[in-house]
Amino acid sequence: MAANEKSKAKTEQAKGKAKETVGRAVGNERMTAEGRAEQSKGDARQAKEKGKDVFRH
């Protein structure tokens, strides 16, 4: 299950980065902000999983 959560985190980060890049390219500030938010969500999920790993080992 942890690997699944880690892959979700990476996916969210990648989607967020892509959305942010497209938003900047077309000049859409809302899309850029949404991309940053998705990246942050992925970062938080990844940090949570890393914290779990520390306590497991």
C-alpha positions in Angstrom: 0.0 0.0 0.0 2.9 2.4 0.7 4.2 2.0 -2.8 0.8 2.8 -4.1 0.6 6.0 -2.1 4.1 7.0 -3.2 3.2 6.5 -6.8 0.1 8.7 -6.3 2.3 11.4 -4.8 4.6 11.3 -7.8 1.7 11.3 -10.2 0.1 14.4 -8.4 3.5 16.2 -8.5 3.9 15.5 -12.2 0.3 16.5 -13.1 0.7 19.7 -11.1 4.0 20.5 -12.8 2.5 20.0 -16.2 -0.6 22.0 -15.4 1.6 24.8 -14.0 3.7 24.8 -17.1 0.7 24.9 -19.5 -0.9 27.6 -17.4 2.2 29.8 -17.7 2.5 29.1 -21.4 -1.0 30.2 -22.1 -1.0 33.0 -19.5 -3.8 31.4 -17.4 -3.0 32.3 -13.8 -5.8 30.1 -12.4 -4.3 27.0 -14.1 -0.9 27.9 -12.8 -2.2 28.2 -9.3 -4.0 24.9 -9.6 -0.8 23.2 -10.8 1.1 24.6 -7.8 -1.6 23.3 -5.5 -1.5 19.8 -7.0 2.3 19.8 -6.6 1.9 20.8 -2.9 -0.6 18.1 -2.4 1.8 15.6 -3.9 4.6 16.9 -1.8 2.6 16.5 1.4 1.6 13.0 0.5 5.2 12.1 -0.2 6.3 13.6 3.1 3.7 11.6 5.0 4.8 8.4 3.4 8.5 9.1 4.1 7.5 9.8 7.8 5.8 6.4 7.9 8.9 4.7 6.5 11.1 6.2 9.2 8.9 4.7 11.9 8.7 1.3 10.2 12.4 0.8 10.0 
